[in-house]
Amino acid sequence: MPYYVFRITQPTRLLKNLELQDTCETYKEAREIARNFRMRQEPGDRPSIN
């Protein structure tokens, strides 16, 4: 089962944009990729990685 890692931005209160960052075969791999993206984010960076 594929797992997807997205970068989520919210330009307005009602609208969210999803930007595909990576696709993984295992949950563990996707979790590590998401954690690495979050660690590299600047403290004031608004987009979330899920």
MMTF fields as JSON, N, C-alpha, C and O atoms, coordinates in Angstrom:
{
  "mmtfVersion": "1.0.0",
  "mmtfProducer": "UNKNOWN",
  "numBonds": 199,
  "numAtoms": 200,
  "numGroups": 50,
  "numChains": 1,
  "numModels": 1,
  "chainsPerModel": [1],
  "groupsPerChain": [50],
  "chainIdList": ["A"],
  "bondAtomList": [4, 2, 8, 6, 12, 10, 16, 14, 20, 18, 24, 22, 28, 26, 32, 30, 36, 34, 40, 38, 44, 42, 48, 46, 52, 50, 56, 54, 60, 58, 64, 62, 68, 66, 72, 70, 76, 74, 80, 78, 84, 82, 88, 86, 92, 90, 96, 94, 100, 98, 104, 102, 108, 106, 112, 110, 116, 114, 120, 118, 124, 122, 128, 126, 132, 130, 136, 134, 140, 138, 144, 142, 148, 146, 152, 150, 156, 154, 160, 158, 164, 162, 168, 166, 172, 170, 176, 174, 180, 178, 184, 182, 188, 186, 192, 190, 196, 194],
  "bondOrderList": [1, 1, 1, 1, 1, 1, 1, 1, 1, 1, 1, 1, 1, 1, 1, 1, 1, 1, 1, 1, 1, 1, 1, 1, 1, 1, 1, 1, 1, 1, 1, 1, 1, 1, 1, 1, 1, 1, 1, 1, 1, 1, 1, 1, 1, 1, 1, 1, 1],
  "groupList": [{"groupName": "MET", "atomNameList": ["N", "CA", "C", "O"], "elementList": ["N", "C", "C", "O"], "formalChargeList": [0, 0, 0, 0], "bondAtomList": [1, 0, 2, 1, 3, 2], "bondOrderList": [1, 1, 2], "singleLetterCode": "M", "chemCompType": "L-PEPTIDE LINKING"}, {"groupName": "PRO", "atomNameList": ["N", "CA", "C", "O"], "elementList": ["N", "C", "C", "O"], "formalChargeList": [0, 0, 0, 0], "bondAtomList": [1, 0, 2, 1, 3, 2], "bondOrderList": [1, 1, 2], "singleLetterCode": "P", "chemCompType": "L-PEPTIDE LINKING"}, {"groupName": "TYR", "atomNameList": ["N", "CA", "C", "O"], "elementList": ["N", "C", "C", "O"], "formalChargeList": [0, 0, 0, 0], "bondAtomList": [1, 0, 2, 1, 3, 2], "bondOrderList": [1, 1, 2], "singleLetterCode": "Y", "chemCompType": "L-PEPTIDE LINKING"}, {"groupName": "VAL", "atomNameList": ["N", "CA", "C", "O"], "elementList": ["N", "C", "C", "O"], "formalChargeList": [0, 0, 0, 0], "bondAtomList": [1, 0, 2, 1, 3, 2], "bondOrderList": [1, 1, 2], "singleLetterCode": "V", "chemCompType": "L-PEPTIDE LINKING"}, {"groupName": "PHE", "atomNameList": ["N", "CA", "C", "O"], "elementList": ["N", "C", "C", "O"], "formalChargeList": [0, 0, 0, 0], "bondAtomList": [1, 0, 2, 1, 3, 2], "bondOrderList": [1, 1, 2], "singleLetterCode": "F", "chemCompType": "L-PEPTIDE LINKING"}, {"groupName": "ARG", "atomNameList": ["N", "CA", "C", "O"], "elementList": ["N", "C", "C", "O"], "formalChargeList": [0, 0, 0, 0], "bondAtomList": [1, 0, 2, 1, 3, 2], "bondOrderList": [1, 1, 2], "singleLetterCode": "R", "chemCompType": "L-PEPTIDE LINKING"}, {"groupName": "ILE", "atomNameList": ["N", "CA", "C", "O"], "elementList": ["N", "C", "C", "O"], "formalChargeList": [0, 0, 0, 0], "bondAtomList": [1, 0, 2, 1, 3, 2], "bondOrderList": [1, 1, 2], "singleLetterCode": "I", "chemCompType": "L-PEPTIDE LINKING"}, {"groupName": "THR", "atomNameList": ["N", "CA", "C", "O"], "elementList": ["N", "C", "C", "O"], "formalChargeList": [0, 0, 0, 0], "bondAtomList": [1, 0, 2, 1, 3, 2], "bondOrderList": [1, 1, 2], "singleLetterCode": "T", "chemCompType": "L-PEPTIDE LINKING"}, {"groupName": "GLN", "atomNameList": ["N", "CA", "C", "O"], "elementList": ["N", "C", "C", "O"], "formalChargeList": [0, 0, 0, 0], "bondAtomList": [1, 0, 2, 1, 3, 2], "bondOrderList": [1, 1, 2], "singleLetterCode": "Q", "chemCompType": "L-PEPTIDE LINKING"}, {"groupName": "LEU", "atomNameList": ["N", "CA", "C", "O"], "elementList": ["N", "C", "C", "O"], "formalChargeList": [0, 0, 0, 0], "bondAtomList": [1, 0, 2, 1, 3, 2], "bondOrderList": [1, 1, 2], "singleLetterCode": "L", "chemCompType": "L-PEPTIDE LINKING"}, {"groupName": "LYS", "atomNameList": ["N", "CA", "C", "O"], "elementList": ["N", "C", "C", "O"], "formalChargeList": [0, 0, 0, 0], "bondAtomList": [1, 0, 2, 1, 3, 2], "bondOrderList": [1, 1, 2], "singleLetterCode": "K", "chemCompType": "L-PEPTIDE LINKING"}, {"groupName": "ASN", "atomNameList": ["N", "CA", "C", "O"], "elementList": ["N", "C", "C", "O"], "formalChargeList": [0, 0, 0, 0], "bondAtomList": [1, 0, 2, 1, 3, 2], "bondOrderList": [1, 1, 2], "singleLetterCode": "N", "chemCompType": "L-PEPTIDE LINKING"}, {"groupName": "GLU", "atomNameList": ["N", "CA", "C", "O"], "elementList": ["N", "C", "C", "O"], "formalChargeList": [0, 0, 0, 0], "bondAtomList": [1, 0, 2, 1, 3, 2], "bondOrderList": [1, 1, 2], "singleLetterCode": "E", "chemCompType": "L-PEPTIDE LINKING"}, {"groupName": "ASP", "atomNameList": ["N", "CA", "C", "O"], "elementList": ["N", "C", "C", "O"], "formalChargeList": [0, 0, 0, 0], "bondAtomList": [1, 0, 2, 1, 3, 2], "bondOrderList": [1, 1, 2], "singleLetterCode": "D", "chemCompType": "L-PEPTIDE LINKING"}, {"groupName": "CYS", "atomNameList": ["N", "CA", "C", "O"], "elementList": ["N", "C", "C", "O"], "formalChargeList": [0, 0, 0, 0], "bondAtomList": [1, 0, 2, 1, 3, 2], "bondOrderList": [1, 1, 2], "singleLetterCode": "C", "chemCompType": "L-PEPTIDE LINKING"}, {"groupName": "ALA", "atomNameList": ["N", "CA", "C", "O"], "elementList": ["N", "C", "C", "O"], "formalChargeList": [0, 0, 0, 0], "bondAtomList": [1, 0, 2, 1, 3, 2], "bondOrderList": [1, 1, 2], "singleLetterCode": "A", "chemCompType": "L-PEPTIDE LINKING"}, {"groupName": "GLY", "atomNameList": ["N", "CA", "C", "O"], "elementList": ["N", "C", "C", "O"], "formalChargeList": [0, 0, 0, 0], "bondAtomList": [1, 0, 2, 1, 3, 2], "bondOrderList": [1, 1, 2], "singleLetterCode": "G", "chemCompType": "PEPTIDE LINKING"}, {"groupName": "SER", "atomNameList": ["N", "CA", "C", "O"], "elementList": ["N", "C", "C", "O"], "formalChargeList": [0, 0, 0, 0], "bondAtomList": [1, 0, 2, 1, 3, 2], "bondOrderList": [1, 1, 2], "singleLetterCode": "S", "chemCompType": "L-PEPTIDE LINKING"}],
  "groupTypeList": [0, 1, 2, 2, 3, 4, 5, 6, 7, 8, 1, 7, 5, 9, 9, 10, 11, 9, 12, 9, 8, 13, 7, 14, 12, 7, 2, 10, 12, 15, 5, 12, 6, 15, 5, 11, 4, 5, 0, 5, 8, 12, 1, 16, 13, 5, 1, 17, 6, 11],
  "groupIdList": [1, 2, 3, 4, 5, 6, 7, 8, 9, 10, 11, 12, 13, 14, 15, 16, 17, 18, 19, 20, 21, 22, 23, 24, 25, 26, 27, 28, 29, 30, 31, 32, 33, 34, 35, 36, 37, 38, 39, 40, 41, 42, 43, 44, 45, 46, 47, 48, 49, 50],
  "secStructList": [7, 7, 3, 3, 3, 3, 3, 3, 3, 7, 1, 1, 1, 1, 7, 7, 3, 3, 3, 3, 3, 3, 3, 3, 1, 1, 2, 2, 2, 2, 2, 2, 2, 2, 2, 2, 2, 2, 2, 2, 1, 7, 6, 6, 7, 7, 7, 3, 3, 7],
  "xCoordList": [0.84, 0.0, 0.89, 1.755, 0.704, 1.56, 1.171, 0.003, 2.161, 1.976, 2.483, 3.522, 1.75, 2.081, 2.456, 1.844, 3.465, 3.888, 3.577, 4.063, 2.756, 2.339, 2.822, 2.98, 3.053, 3.283, 1.957, 1.435, 1.406, 0.084, 0.225, 0.805, -0.314, -0.375, -1.836, -2.694, -2.109, -3.487, -3.546, -3.433, -3.726, -3.741, -4.955, -4.865, -6.068, -7.251, -7.787, -7.351, -8.726, -9.288, -9.996, -10.023, -10.564, -11.352, -10.619, -11.127, -9.448, -8.75, -7.401, -6.631, -7.117, -5.813, -5.236, -5.945, -3.951, -3.251, -2.35, -1.633, -2.386, -1.54, -0.483, -0.8, 0.774, 1.882, 2.59, 3.199, 2.506, 3.106, 4.621, 5.274, 5.174, 6.616, 7.276, 8.372, 6.591, 7.186, 6.124, 5.069, 6.412, 5.569, 6.445, 7.569, 5.928, 6.711, 5.91, 4.682, 6.62, 5.978, 5.619, 4.707, 6.321, 6.044, 5.745, 6.22, 4.949, 4.618, 5.868, 6.028, 6.747, 7.957, 8.808, 9.33, 8.944, 9.717, 9.055, 9.739, 7.739, 7.006, 7.111, 7.273, 7.022, 7.134, 8.5, 8.594, 9.551, 10.904, 11.078, 11.703, 10.538, 10.628, 9.889, 10.41, 8.691, 7.917, 8.66, 8.702, 9.238, 10.001, 11.203, 11.51, 11.886, 13.045, 12.627, 13.318, 11.51, 11.009, 10.695, 11.044, 10.041, 9.684, 10.917, 10.933, 11.955, 13.18, 13.89, 14.535, 13.783, 14.456, 13.675, 14.203, 12.429, 11.617, 12.165, 12.7, 12.021, 12.363, 11.319, 10.172, 11.683, 10.712, 9.43, 8.361, 9.514, 8.324, 7.628, 6.667, 8.09, 7.495, 6.119, 5.97, 5.1, 3.717, 3.272, 2.47, 3.74, 3.228, 3.509, 4.544, 2.588, 2.806, 3.078, 2.662, 3.777, 4.107, 3.338, 3.483, 2.515, 1.719, 1.798, 1.198],
  "yCoordList": [-1.172, 0.0, 1.241, 1.365, 2.154, 3.34, 4.361, 4.487, 5.074, 6.163, 7.427, 7.42, 8.506, 9.768, 10.816, 10.893, 11.625, 12.724, 14.008, 14.212, 14.882, 16.125, 17.324, 17.254, 18.418, 19.716, 20.447, 20.595, 20.908, 21.525, 23.015, 23.406, 23.844, 25.282, 25.683, 25.037, 26.753, 27.205, 28.706, 29.534, 29.057, 30.468, 31.227, 32.425, 30.548, 31.16, 30.209, 29.062, 30.69, 29.868, 28.616, 27.591, 28.702, 27.598, 26.751, 25.705, 27.172, 26.494, 25.968, 26.691, 24.706, 24.106, 23.564, 22.947, 23.798, 23.271, 22.124, 22.237, 21.027, 19.876, 19.757, 19.766, 19.644, 19.486, 18.173, 18.044, 17.216, 15.906, 16.04, 16.592, 15.526, 15.572, 14.236, 14.191, 13.138, 11.821, 10.733, 10.951, 9.567, 8.374, 7.255, 7.063, 6.512, 5.456, 4.161, 4.167, 3.069, 1.751, 1.356, 0.554, 1.908, 1.539, 2.787, 3.881, 2.6, 3.702, 4.255, 5.469, 3.37, 3.785, 4.716, 5.72, 4.385, 5.212, 6.585, 7.608, 6.609, 7.866, 8.723, 9.94, 8.103, 8.822, 9.489, 10.64, 8.771, 9.336, 10.504, 11.506, 10.382, 11.466, 12.702, 13.815, 12.515, 13.636, 14.292, 15.519, 13.506, 14.062, 14.852, 15.912, 14.348, 15.063, 16.39, 17.395, 16.409, 17.661, 18.656, 19.832, 18.195, 19.084, 19.64, 20.811, 18.822, 19.277, 20.339, 21.226, 20.264, 21.221, 22.521, 23.494, 22.548, 23.756, 24.861, 24.602, 26.094, 27.249, 27.371, 26.969, 27.915, 28.018, 28.777, 28.433, 29.79, 30.559, 30.07, 30.694, 28.968, 28.452, 27.897, 27.038, 28.373, 28.007, 26.66, 25.993, 26.215, 24.963, 23.765, 23.709, 22.824, 21.608, 20.45, 20.453, 19.467, 18.251, 17.101, 16.821, 16.433, 15.299, 14.179, 13.124],
  "zCoordList": [0.0, 0.0, 0.0, 0.867, -0.939, -0.976, 0.093, 0.458, 0.576, 1.531, 0.868, 0.208, 1.044, 0.388, 1.422, 2.488, 1.105, 1.958, 1.2, 0.088, 1.811, 1.189, 1.989, 3.208, 1.29, 1.91, 1.779, 0.674, 2.905, 2.913, 3.209, 4.223, 2.306, 2.541, 2.595, 1.994, 3.32, 3.464, 3.156, 4.06, 1.854, 1.482, 2.037, 2.304, 2.206, 2.818, 3.874, 3.974, 4.651, 5.725, 5.211, 5.891, 4.015, 3.479, 2.45, 2.045, 2.021, 0.937, 1.403, 2.034, 1.089, 1.378, 0.079, -0.715, -0.131, -1.296, -0.86, 0.134, -1.596, -1.31, -2.397, -3.586, -1.984, -2.918, -2.58, -1.518, -3.475, -3.239, -3.128, -4.014, -2.022, -1.796, -2.116, -2.674, -1.753, -1.955, -1.823, -1.228, -2.381, -2.26, -1.726, -2.191, -0.743, -0.093, -0.055, -0.142, 0.076, 0.149, 1.575, 1.777, 2.573, 3.958, 4.786, 4.482, 5.836, 6.733, 7.401, 7.523, 7.831, 8.539, 7.671, 8.158, 6.402, 5.474, 5.298, 5.316, 5.129, 4.964, 6.219, 6.127, 7.377, 8.65, 8.775, 9.199, 8.409, 8.483, 7.514, 7.859, 6.323, 5.346, 5.864, 5.778, 6.395, 6.938, 8.1, 8.185, 8.981, 10.102, 9.618, 10.164, 8.601, 8.062, 7.428, 7.598, 6.702, 6.131, 7.249, 7.145, 8.314, 9.423, 10.113, 10.494, 10.282, 10.944, 10.116, 10.676, 8.786, 7.905, 7.737, 7.197, 8.194, 8.062, 8.958, 10.036, 8.491, 9.302, 10.407, 10.207, 11.569, 12.672, 12.315, 12.818, 11.467, 11.111, 9.851, 9.403, 9.269, 8.041, 8.33, 9.199, 7.612, 7.891, 7.331, 7.984, 6.164, 5.614, 6.529, 7.194, 6.554, 7.329, 6.394, 5.235, 6.913, 6.157, 6.781, 7.971, 5.973, 6.454, 5.454, 5.661]
}
